[in-house]
Amino acid sequence: MSREWQIGIFGTFDVANYGDLLFPILAEAELTRRLGAITLHRFSYHGKTPPEWPYEVTSLSRLPDVVGQLDGVLIGGGFIVRFDKLVASGYYPPNAAIHHPTGYWLTPALIALQHGIPLIWNAPGMHCNDIPSWAAPLVQLTLEHSPHIRVRDALSQSALAQLSPTAQVEVLPDTAFGLPRLLDPQSPSAPFLELCSSAGLTQPYLVVHAMWGLDSFLQLWRTHAGQFEDVQLLLLPIGPVLGDHESVLGDGLARARCLPFWPEPLLLAELLAHAEGVTSGTATTWRSVHWPLVCRSSARRTWAPANTLCCRAMGEYSNYAGTSRLIRSGFAHSWASSRCPR
């Protein structure tokens, strides 16, 4: 009988943010496809359990009791290789013995090495923050003793590669590109159909990222709503932990709909995959790359601000993309302009 592998994955899987919640789902699917039976142990600061959460998350405070069972450790994905304290509002370790924020990525990596457990960098990101002098030798140690170091973009690769002349740091497309294997847009799931019915989504719809910075789009919609009478808006928070909420978009949006609850990750992905398009905020507020990745993998339009860091990252990701489109000029696309009077 083949064995069941015990794999630990570390990140911020205990926060209500779409991308963070996707990573363990994608990892479990891909590891199962490659290895057969596995048990995935998801570690974050705080423990979580269904039905309040999409899956079980184990608190890092329990890692010393579990680490001896693990056959492998995955770090990431997501923008988690960082040293600043403001990961999310009110997000801190369960006790002061766990360093913040390296407690959910660097400390587990060092513990894996201490126990001789293979350490895998599962395409995390780390640009936008400097590595302090005290941490540099520790990060270098984890890099030089890891058999597989993959990060999600060239900026992260450049930052980490500077720490070691021998570590092979390579770029791997964000694991969210694996979503098409888990979704079938041609066969909507029963939960998707039920959610659309309960939310009153009866027409083609645009997903509007429920965040600050959408003034131009909102003005367009309020001014020309009559030109879009065959389309509804779905006001959708992508990262509630980051402040996303339908209320920030204001009132008076014709044919706007909200969901009765924030959906679990694959259901949210299905909502994005079936949308006519998705729009988000300004250059200073667009902070998620994972909803555009879903749209790209589903050949949907993504309207995003120009000259943002995320857009530049998406430009790098485009080397791995298929047939879908990223439009960087806000809502100024022929789909919209053809409906609006000149």
N, C-alpha and C positions, 0 to 999 in steps of 0.2 A: 504494500500500500504506500502511495506517495505521501510525503509529509505535508503538513500545513505550515507554511512560512509565517513567522511572526514579524511584522514590519511596523516600525514606529515612524510617524510623520509629524513634523513639528512646524508650528506656525500660529497664526491668529485665527483659529477656527471657532473661537468662542465669541466673535463679534458679528453683528448683523450687517455684513457687507458681502455683496454678491460674489465678488471674486474670491475672497478668502474662504467662503463656504464651498466653492466649487472644487478647490484643489484636492481635498481628500477623496471626493467622489471620482474625479478623473484618475487619481493615482490608483485607487482600488480597482477600477475597471481595467486599467492598463496592466497593472501587476498581475491581476487574475488572468488576463489574456496571455501573458507571457509565462507565468510561473505555475498556474493552476490554483489550487486552494491556498488562500492566505487569510490571516486575521490582521486587519489594519488597526493599529492603536493610534488614535489621533490625540496629540498632546498640545495643550494651550495653557494659559494661566489658570483658567477657571473650568471646572468640570461642568458638563452639560449632558442632559439625557432627553430622549424622545418621551412624550410627543411635543414637549415645548421646544425641542431643537431637532434639526433634520437627522441627526445621528448622535451617537455617544461621543463625548469629548472627555479625555482624562486630564485632570489637573496635573501640572508639572510637579506639584508637591509630592505626587505619587511615583515619579520617575525612578527614584532609587529602589523602590520595591519591584518595579517591572522590568528594568533595563536588562537584567540577567536573562530574560526570556526572549529578547529580541535577536533576530537574525540580520537585520539591516535597519538603517536609520536614514530617512529622507528629510532634508532641510528645505522647506518651502513647498510650493512657490509663493509668489507675491512679493511686494516691496517690503521685505522683512529684515534684510541685512542692514541694520541701521543703529544709530547711537543716540539720536535725539529722544527726548522724553515724551513728546507729545505725539504718540502713536494714534490715539483717539481720545476724545474727551472722557475723563474719568477711568481710563484703561490703565490699570496697574496690576502688579503681581498680587497673589492672595496673601503673601506674607513678605516681610522685609528681607528674608534670607535669600530671595530670588532677585537677582539684579535686573533692573529695567533699563533698556529693553532687550539686552543680550540674553536674558534668561530664557527666552523662547526660541533662540536659534544658536547662539555661540556656546552657551553652557551645555545644551544637549549634544552639540557636535563634539565638544571636549570629553564629555562623559562616554560617548560612543567610542572614541579613540582609546580611552582608558580601559574599556572593557573589550577591546579588540573587535568591535562591531563595524562592518563595512559602512562607510559614511558617504552618502550620495547627496550632491547639491542638485535639488530638483527644480532647476531654472528659477531661482529667486532673483530679485532685483536689489541693487544697493546704491545706485547713483543718488546724487543730491545731498549726500552727507559725507563729511570727512571722517576718516578713521583716526581716533585719538591715539596718541603715542603709547598709552598703556595697553591698548587692545591690539596694536599691530602685530606683535610677536605671537599672540594667541591665535589671531586669524590666520597668520602665516602657517602656524603649526597645523591647523585644521586643513588648510589647502594642500600642504605638502604630504599629508597622510591620507588624503581622500583619493580613492581610485576613479572617481567620476565627478568632475566639477563642471556643471553647466549652469549658465546664467541666462537671463531672458533677453538681454540686449547688449549692444557693443559698449555702451557707457559703463555698465556694471562690469563687463569683462575688463575694460581698461583700468578701472579703479582697483579691482582685485589682483590683476596680473602684476601690478606694480609692486606688490608685497613679496613676490617670490619669483626668482628666475627659472625655477624648475617646475612649478605647478602648471598643469595644462588646463587653463581656464578657457572654455569654449562657449560660444553662444548657441543656445537651443531655443527654438520657438516656444513661446509661452504655452504651457500645457493646455490652456483653454482652446487651442486649436484642435484638441482631441474631441471636442464636443460633438461634432457631426456623427461620431460613432455611437453616441448615446441618444441622439434625437432623430426622429423621422418626421420631417415636416409634411410628408404626404399622408401620414396616418396620425392625426391629432389624438392625444391621449384622452381618456375619460376625465381625469382631473382638469385638464385644460379646457375641455368643452363645458364642464360644470362651472368652472371659474368664469369663463366668458359669459355664460348665461346669468350667473348671479351678479356680475358687474354690469350687465346691460350692454355688452359688446356685441352688437348685431350687424355691424358694418366693418369694412376695412378700417384699420386704425393705425395711427402714429403713436409711438411711445415717446412721451416727454419725460426726460429725466427730471424728477421733482427736486430741483435744487435751485440755488440762487444763480443769477447771471444769464437768464433767458429773456431779457427784456425785448430784444429785437424780434425774436420769434413770437413772443406773446402779443406784441403790438401788431405784427403781421396777421396773426390769427384773429385778433379782435377786430381789425380793420377790414379784413377780407374773408371773414368766416363763411359768407354766402358762396364764395367760390369753391369751398371745400365741403359742400353739403353732403357729399357721399362718403365723407371720412369722419371718424370719431377720433378723439384724443384719449389715450390712456395715460394718466398721470401716475408715474411709477417711481417710487424711491428705489435707488440702486444700492445705496449704503446708508440706511437709517442711523448707524453708529456715527457717521460723518455729518449728520445734520440734515439728510434728505427728508423731506416731508411734503405732501401735496399742498399744504397750506401756504408754502412760500411762493407758490405760483399765483396766488390771488384768486379772485372770483371773476365771473363774467366770461368764462371760456365756453363757447358754444360746443355742445356735444362732447363735453369732457366727462370722463368716467374715472372712478377710483376703485381699487380692489377692496373687498371686505377684510382682507388680511394680507400680510406680506408673505408671498409664496416661497416655498422651499426652492433651492437653487435650480434644479432641473425644470421645475414648473416655470420659474422666472425665465429661464433660457428658452423655453418653448414659447412664452409670450413674446419674447424678442424675435425669435425665429419666424413667427407668423405675422409680425408687424410689417406694414408698408414701408416704414422707415423709423429712425430713431433720431432724436435731437437732444443735445446737451448744452452746457453753459459756455461762459466766456473763457478767454485765455487764462484768466487767473483762477477759475473755479473748476475747469474740467479735470477731474482727478481719477477717473476710472478708465482703464483700457479694456476691461473684460466684456462690457456690453458691446463695444464695437467689434470685438473679436467674434462674438456670437453672430452679429449681423454679417460680418464678412464671410463667415463660414456658411451662412444661409443665403448669400447673394442678395442681401438687403441693403438699402441705402442707409448710410450713417452721416448725419449732418453734424459737423464738429467745428469748433473755432480754429482759425488759422494760427500758426506760430506758437502752438503750445508744446510743452515738453512731451505730453502724451501723443500729440500728432507726430512729432519727430520720431518717437518710439514706434508709432504705428507705421511710419514710413519705412523704418527698418524691418518691421514685421511683414511689410508688403512683399518682401522677397519670398516669403513662405505662403502667401495667400493665394487663393484660387481666383474665382471669377467675380467676386463681389467688389464693392466700391466704397472707398472712404472719401467723402467730400468735405474739404477743409474750409469752405467759404460760408459757413453759417447755413442759412436756409435758402441761399441764392442758387437754386437749382432749377432746371427747366421744368421739373415736375410741378414746382410751386409757381414759378413765374408764368407758365403757360395758362394758369388758372386765374391770375390776377390781372385786372385791367391796367393798361399802360397809361 
